[in-house]
Amino acid sequence: MRKISNIYSVVVCLLGLTSFTAQAQLPDRIGGIVSADRSAANISKTLSPHQALLSIVDKESTLYVPSPVNALNYLNNRPNIPDVMNWAPNFALVSRSLDWGVTSGPMDFQKVGAVKRNGQYLTVWRRDKKGNWKIHLRAEVENYGKGPKSDFIYHEPDDSWYLKHRSNVRLQQREEIVMQSDELFSTVLKANNEEGFKEFLADDVRYYYPWEEEMEGKKDVLAFLKKKRIEITTEPSGVGRAYSGEYAYTSGTATVHSKDKAVKFNYIRIWQLKDDFQWRVILEMMFER
């Protein structure tokens, strides 16, 4: 990758200072990940979406476009991405181990000469060896941009003790537990969609679905599925978990069945280990393949 120009470095620095000032009211831990997201959004607005994404990816990052691709390879090949892209988080969380987090929120994008389009984005973050926040996964779903603005919600980690595993085998076993939860969720969905979502969605879940405004709360999600008369089946394939263990994600493919057709989707689910020691989905995004 070519070296960033001195001017670009200065801009990034200034934007970082601006973002830091804007985060003064946020707790320190969640403020770091929100600052990283907002700083990238400022680079997108000031320089370009391409430069913004390059600033927060590395060789391990994945973008859904809509199929998953290696982010660095994709961006280095000068993809046909929007000329303008704006986003702002309205949801954020970070793990107690400070190595893993999530931001999501509304976005808009536009090609020169075309109409502006709207949607939601979801980013799963991880910290690299230098302590910088980098994209692990990023996906987007399009909507009409006409819904009410949601309040900014964040989950600041507490100081609770967590077991510091050293064994890679044990860390993999912990991820397998989350994958098993998603596999069970998928099995129940095949038998009864309503019962599956009732059992595995958290009461305060956020739900992103194509051409629908952001849904907040399990009741709204169940009402949406009933109104649309759709059934969703899923097949998990990917998993990742915070080192401290309380948050995780799963990803995979889905099929949305309606009266006259079946549409192929991808999905990302953000899970939280609740006080009853059950895994619940606190955010889900469905987007077409």
N, C-alpha and C positions, 0 to 999 in steps of 0.2 A: 504494500500500500504506500502511496506517495506521502511525503511528509506534509503535515498541515502547515499552512503559511503562517507567518508571524501575525498577520492581521487577524486571521481566523483564531489563533490562540488568544489574542487579546480580547476578541469578541466573546469567546467562550468564557474567559475569566470574568469579564464584566457581567455576563449573563448569570454566571454562578453566584456572584455577589448580590445581584438583584434578587435572584431566587432565594438566597439565604435570608435576605431582609424580609422577603414576603413570608418566609416560614418561621419568623421569630415567635409567633404565637403557638406553633406546634411543638409538642414534646420532642426532645432531641432524637429519639430512635426512629420514630415514624417520620420526623422531619427530614432525615437524610434521604430516604427513598423517594419521598414526595419531591424533594429538591432536585434529585436526579431526573425524575420524570418531567418536571416543569422546566428545568434547564434545557433538556432536549427539545421540548416544545417551543421554547424561545429561539433556539437555533433554527428550528424548522421555519419559524415565522420570519426571522431576520436574514437567514442565509438560504437554506433550502431543505425540504424534507430529506433529500438524499444525504446531505451533510449531517443532519440531525440523527438519522438512524445509524450512520457510520460511527457516530460518536459514542454509541451505547451498545454496540455489538462486538463480538469477538468470534474466534473460529468455532466456538461451541454453541453459538446462538442459532435459534431456529425461527424463521418467519413463515407464517401461513399465507400463501398468495394465490389461491386459497389452499393448495396442497403444501405440505411442509417442505421447506428448502433450507439449505445452509445459508444463513443470513449474510455472512461475509462474502461468500462466492457470488451470491445473488446481487448484492449491492456493487461489488467490484465489476460486474458485467454491465453496469449502467442500465438498469431495468427501466421499463416504461412506467415510472411511478408518477403520482400527481405532482403538478408544479407548485401547488399550494396545499398545505396540510396543517390543520390546527387541532390541538387536543388539550384537555385539561382533566386531571383526575378528580372524581367525586367519591372514590372508594380507595382505601389503602390499608394494607396490613404488613407487618414485619414480624418475623419469628423472634423468640427470645434469644436464639443463638446469633441473631443479626446477620445471617448468611443468606436469607431467603425472604422474599416478599412478593406482594402483588399490588398493582395499581390498575384501575379501570375507570372509564368515564366516557363522556361524549366527544365526538370528533367531527370535523368537516373537511372535505378535500375537493380539489378542483383542478382540471386541466385547463390551460389557457384556451379561451374560446368556447368552453363548455359550461353547462350549469353546475352550480355548487351542489355537492351531494353530502349526505349526513350518515352518521353511524355511531357505533360504540367500539372502543378498543379494549383489549385485555392484555396486560403484560405480566408475565411471571419473571421475576428478577432473581439473580444470584450475585453474590460478591465474588470478584476474582481475587487472586493472590495478593494484589496490591490494595485491596479494600474498596475497589470501585464497583459500583452497581452496573451490571451488564444484563442485557436481555437474555433470558433462557428460552422463553417462548413469547411470541407476540402474534395476536390474531385480531381481526376486525370483522364486524358485521354491519351491514348497511340498513338504515331505516329512513323515515321521512323527516326526522328532526323536528317534529311538531309537539312532542310531549312536554310536560312541565319539567323544570329543572329539579333534579334530585339534590337533597342536602349532601354536603361532604361528610362522609362517615369514615373514620379511621379506627384501627385497632392498635393501640400502643402496647407493646409487650410489657408484662410485669417482671418482677425479679425472682419468680419462682425457680426453684432448683430443677435441673433436668440432668438426666444421666448422659455422661459424655462417653459415648461408645468409641472404641478404637478399632474394633474389628470390622473389616469390610463385609465379612459374611453376616455379621449381626446387622449392619446398616442395610444390607440388601434384604434381610428378613423383615425389617421394619417397613420397607417399601412394599414388600409382598403382602403385608397385612392390608395396606391401603388398596392395592390392586384387587385383593380378594373382596373388599367391601364394594368396589365398583363392579366386579363380576357378579356379586350377589344382587346388587341394584339392577344390573342388566337382566339377570334371570327373572327377577320379580316383574320388571317392565314387560317382559314377553308374556307373562301370565295375566297381569292386571296393571295397566298404566297408572290408574289413579292410586292404587295401593302402593305402588313403587315410589311415586313422587311424595305421597304422604309420609312414607317411612323414612326416606333418605334425604329429603330436602330439609334444611334448617328453617325455622319459622321466619327468620329475617333474610332469607336467601335473595340474591339479586339474579335476575334471569334475562339473558340477551338472546333474542330470536330474530331472524331476518324480517325486516319490514314491520317490526313491532317496536314500540317504545320500551325503554327499560322497565322491567317489572320488579317490584320490591315486595317481598313477602310471599310465603307459601300459598296463602289464600288466593292472591292474585294470579299466581302461576296455575293453580288448579282450575280457577275460573276460566283462564285463557284456553287451556287445553280442552275443557268441556265445551266452550263456545265454538272453537274451531273444529271440533270433532276430529282431532288427529290423535294418532297413537305413535309413540316414539320407541324404537328399539335401538340398543347401543351395543357396541363391541369394543371393549377397552383394549388398548395396545401399549400405552405409555404411562409412566408413573415417575414421580419425584417427590421427595419429602424433605422438609427442613431438618437440619441436624438436631435441633432441639425437640423435634417430633410432633409438635402440636398442629402443624399445617402441612398440607400436601396437595398435589394435583394429580389428576389422571386425564388422559386424552385418548381419543379413538375415533371410530366411525359410527355413524348412526343412519337409520332410515326412518323418515317421517312418512307415515301412512295416512292418507286421507281417503275420501270416498272413491275418487277416480284415479289416483296416482300414488306413486311412491317416489320420494325425493331423497337423494343421497346427501348426507351431511358429514361434517367433522364436528367434534365437540371437545371442549376443555372444561373440566370440573375442578373447582377449588374446594378442598375439604378441610374441616376443622375437627379435632378431637374434642368433643364436648365434655362437660363435667360428669356426665353419666358414662363416660368412657366409650361412647359410640361415635363413629365417624358420621358427620353430616355434611352435605353440600351447601356451602355458603355463597357460591357464585357458579353459574353455569352459562357458557356461551355455545350456541348452536350456529353453525355457518355452513353454507352449501359447499360441496366439493367441486 
